């Protein structure tokens, strides 16, 4: 992952930049992904649960589909 000032800077750096999204969305993903990680009863999520976390912050489509 690389952080850039703007999408224009991403386009200048890469011919095919991949998926670009705002840092606010990254923060929402981190909060959702790690929210319960330190709970004493924490258990790993299933693939479907991880997929639901991605969808809950608007990360959908082929790029975000977990194998």
C-alpha positions as CSV (number, residue, x, y, z in Angstrom):
1,X,0.0,0.0,0.0
2,X,1.2,3.5,-0.8
3,X,-0.3,6.8,0.2
4,X,-0.5,9.6,-2.3
5,X,-1.6,13.3,-2.1
6,X,-4.1,12.9,-4.9
7,X,-5.3,10.6,-7.6
8,X,-3.4,12.8,-10.1
9,X,-0.2,11.9,-8.3
10,X,-1.1,8.2,-8.4
11,X,-1.6,8.4,-12.2
12,X,1.7,10.1,-12.6
13,X,3.5,7.4,-10.6
14,X,1.8,4.3,-12.2
15,X,0.5,3.4,-15.7
16,X,-2.0,1.1,-14.1
17,X,-2.6,2.2,-10.5
18,X,-4.7,-0.7,-9.3
19,X,-7.4,0.2,-6.8
20,X,-7.4,3.7,-5.3
21,X,-9.5,4.7,-2.3
22,X,-9.4,7.5,0.3
23,X,-7.6,7.2,3.6
24,X,-10.9,7.8,5.4
25,X,-12.1,4.6,3.9
26,X,-8.9,2.9,4.9
27,X,-9.5,4.1,8.5
28,X,-13.0,2.7,8.5
29,X,-11.7,-0.7,7.2
30,X,-9.0,-0.8,9.9
31,X,-11.6,0.0,12.6
32,X,-13.9,-2.7,11.4
33,X,-11.2,-5.3,10.8
34,X,-9.4,-4.9,14.1
35,X,-12.3,-3.7,16.4
36,X,-12.5,-6.9,18.4
37,X,-9.0,-8.2,18.1
38,X,-8.1,-7.7,21.7
39,X,-11.3,-9.1,23.2
40,X,-10.6,-12.1,25.4
41,X,-13.1,-14.2,23.5
42,X,-11.8,-13.3,20.1
43,X,-11.9,-16.0,17.4
44,X,-10.7,-15.7,13.8
45,X,-13.3,-14.7,11.3
46,X,-14.4,-16.9,8.5
47,X,-13.7,-15.9,4.9
48,X,-17.4,-14.9,4.6
49,X,-17.2,-12.7,7.7
50,X,-14.1,-11.0,6.3
51,X,-15.9,-10.4,3.1
52,X,-18.7,-8.9,5.0
53,X,-16.3,-6.5,6.7
54,X,-14.9,-5.4,3.4
55,X,-18.5,-4.8,2.1
56,X,-19.5,-2.9,5.2
57,X,-17.0,-0.2,4.3
58,X,-17.8,-0.1,0.6
59,X,-15.0,-2.3,-0.7
60,X,-16.8,-4.6,-3.2
61,X,-16.2,-5.9,-6.6
62,X,-13.7,-8.3,-8.1
63,X,-10.6,-6.6,-6.7
64,X,-11.9,-7.1,-3.1
65,X,-13.3,-10.7,-3.5
66,X,-11.4,-13.0,-1.2
67,X,-10.3,-16.4,-2.6
